[in-house]
């Protein structure tokens, strides 16, 4: 009965409206529901195909995000293609700790890495499971042509979104500012994302907490006809689902999107509820299936929409847009940057380093290629300055202008940049080499970084490494100078290590010599960060190493060593330049790193140097070529694993085993890589060819060296010489995760050696 009365009033309105020369206003209301909201695109696409005009858009959470794209002038096909072209799963997991800026390849262990923040209030300095820099960058990139910081009434379609003020619990209507800020604020799902801070200081959380289907907002705005699309959950989980943390998180999400809908549904003239109950809130990988659910549900209600359209057509012109026509947003010009502006939203810091990296965008047009570079610089800038997130938006000089200011808004939680890194590195492999048919290596790093906790410019690094050797290191640094182009830190370090400091007690060799080794070191140096890509380090240190060897028992040979003590003075200079993702699966970019070390031991002078460079060239969206060359040279005349280069591994000399040490080598790799898609994480395939040369001396194969009272010396000459040359092929498949790379592969060389490896790198 109530529905019939509403229809009667609706028809009466049409009759009276002609008298006052007005027409009914149509509002589109979209609910929250996470990835389930993809179904809304299918519904809205069909609504627009019928030519039904949309005068207002109101949305919450995912509905606010999708509604904003329509408000900017995106077409449904634009939105669909945008989601297909961009891995939302990758953006959700992407954060500003994945790539190390400035590069520190000689300071941090490779391996799978998990970081746990520390602040003055305890452990865990981030108020969400997912850091939001990735999704924020996606929103900024896809709304960069928006008309800037304006009232949303002036958008292509007037728009409002709903959030909640986290401090007061009251509803927050988002109707002005940068539209990307409104999109990010309305989707601040509790537990999953941190609250989002607006320029007025409001901490916003997901609008579904107060109004998950904001029909009343549309009514208050003056809407006469309300079309609602509701994708939120109808059922809550029962008690047996609360036994795990994930179960509680899912229930919290359902509660967020469950309430405050009954009245909104009753007030809707047409209510569409796509059947998305089988999909999860974060199920972004099921985009195509969820989208189809929207189209299917529209067909059920199509006759209702046709009746509405026919009534509207009596008072307004119905414009059916050709599906092949170019959308309003696509016709907008790419912004041209005339200046760069920084706004510290949280006012936690008045000075930031490396702001000059954005100067290169002045005078540039923000095309798609330039936007990719801008996104990379934003990530690196955020990490360099310990900023929680950085949003970037275009503010035109005047409405309609394609020239204006690139504004970067900085948001930081009031926490220390201190953290604990848990790093795991493992290698499992098989080869046909009789010296090492099979090997397994497992190592753990616990790395604690304390910054600005003891003093503003002081940092303390503590590291415990547990593997075949156990190592404890500490490093105390003090930043002596910082500008917008570089910063310099003076540091001292000291530590101890014991275990497999020499190949003599590596557990995988043919003739195992059980030994005990212990070393101490102390040093002084400085770090110089010259940009967000380039880092230099100088270190002078002293090593005292004692190798205690016991008796070797073999079939016919008894050998005992003295207790050699090594006194080594080192002068090291290392550099690293990284203009790409720090991953073996990097698609494009250039990176180089190297170290030169002068070693003095009892009057003997040794040289240790290493250089590596990689260039990645993107062929298509799925294919790339990788060219890599690295060279190592060591004339250090004593038996320490740190004096040699290991040739075993996935993309080193094909067929060699882990622990194949040499004093000099040259590798040149040419690799083809193909992106296979997103599964657990982005999956890649690689296949390459390697040209190699190396010094034939191997301390593992020559484990019975001459010795004296001071050191275990290398035999023959202290001058290494390239004497073995060859070619090999290798291939592998692996995941690029947010915590490190996982790969399984193998190779074979021209001499018939082959290996199979599984590595976490």
FENBELRA-V138489 format. One line per field, one symbol per residue. ss: DSSP state (h for helix, s for strand, l for the rest). phi: phi as a letter, one per 30 degrees, with the letter a starting at -180 (. if undefined). psi: psi as a letter, one per 40 degrees, with the letter a starting at -180 (. if undefined). A space follows every 10 residues. Layout:
ss = ???
phi = ???
psi = ???
This chain:
ss = lhhhhhhhhh hhhhhhhlll lllllsssss lllhhhhhhh hhhhhhhhhl lllllsssss lhhhhhhhhh hhlllhhhhh hhhhhllhhh hhhlllllll llllllllll lssssssssl lsslllllll llhhhhhhhh hhllllllls shhhlllsss ssssslllll sssslsslhh hhhhhhllll lllllsslll llsssshhhl llllhhhhhh hlllsssssl llllllllhh hhllhhhhhh hhhhhhhhll lhhhhhhlls ssllllllll lllhhhhhhh hhhhhhhhhh hhhhhhhhhh hhllllllll lllllllhhh hllllsssss ssssllllll llllhhhhhh hlllsllhhh hhhhhhhhhh hhhhllllss ssssssllll llssssssss sllllllsss ssssssssss sllllllsss ssssssssss sllllllsss ssssssllss ssssssssss ssllllssss sssssssssl llhhhlllll llllssssss sssssssssl lllsssssss sssssssssl lssllllssl llllssssss sssssssssl llllllllss ssssssssss sllsssssss ssssssssll llssssssss ssssllllll hhhlssllll llllllllll sslsssssss ssssssssll lsssssssss ssssslllll llllllslll lsllllllll lsssssssss ssssssslls sssssssssl lllsssssss l
phi = .ddddddddd dddddddddc hbbdcccccc ddlidddedd ddddeddddd iddccbbbab hddddddddd ddjdcededd dddddbdddd ddddbdcdcd bddbdcccdd kdbbcbdbbd ckcjcbdadc dcdddddddd ddbdcddjdb dddcdebebb bcbbdddcid dbdcbajddd ddddddcdde idcdeccddd jdccbedddc adbddddddd djdcbcccbc cddcbcdced dcdbdddddd ddddddccdi cedddddddb ccbedcddcc dcdddceddd eddddddded cedddddddd ddddbbdccc dddcdddedd dddddcdcab bcbddchcac bbdidddcdd ddiccddddd dddddddddd dddechcdab cbbccddaej dcclcdcccc bbddbdddac ccbcbbbbab bcdddbdbab bbbbcccccc bicdaeccbb cbbbcbadcc bbbbbcbbdc abbdcabbbc bbbaabaakd dbedcddcdd cdcdbbbbbb bbababcbcc adccbbbcbc bcccbbcccc dccbdbbcbb cdcdcccbcc bcbbbabbca ddadcedbjb bbaabbbccb bhidcbbbbb bbbbbcbddb dcbacbcbbb bbbbcdcacb edcbcccdkd ccdejdcdjd dbcaabbbcb bcbbdckccd becbcbbbbb cbaadddbdd dcdcddbbdc adcddicdcd bdbcbababb aabacccdck cbbbaaabcd djdbbbbbbc b
psi = dddddddddd ddddddddde faiihhhhhh iiebddeddd ddddddddde ehihdihhih bddddddddd deeiiddddd ddddehhddd ddehieedhh hiifeediii ihhhhhihae eahgfhfidh iedddddddd deedeieagi hedeidhiii ihahhddeei ihhheiahdd dddddefghi ddiiihhide ehhiiheedd geggdddddd eeidhhhhhh eiidiiiide eeeidddddd ddddddedif ddddddehdh hhgigfdeii dfgeefdddd dddddddddd eddddddddd ddedeihhhh hhdeihiddd eiihihheih hhhgdefehe hiifeeeede eheihgiddd dddddddddd ddddefhdih ihihhidihe ieiahhhhhh hhigiieiih hhhhhihhii iehddgdiih hhihhhhhhh heddideiih hhhhhhadih hhiihhihhe ihaeeiihhh iiiiaiiibg eiedfheeid hhhhihiiii ihihaihhhe aedhhihhhh ihhhhhhhia hhhadehhhi iagihhhhhi hhhiihhhfi hgieehdiii iiiihhhhhh hfehhihhih hhihhhhhda eeiiihhhhi hihhehfigh deeihheiid fbhheiiheg iiehihhhhh hhihheihbd ihhihihiih hiiihehhdd dgegiiiaed ihiiibiehi hhehiaiiii iihihgieei ihihaiihid eeiiihihih .
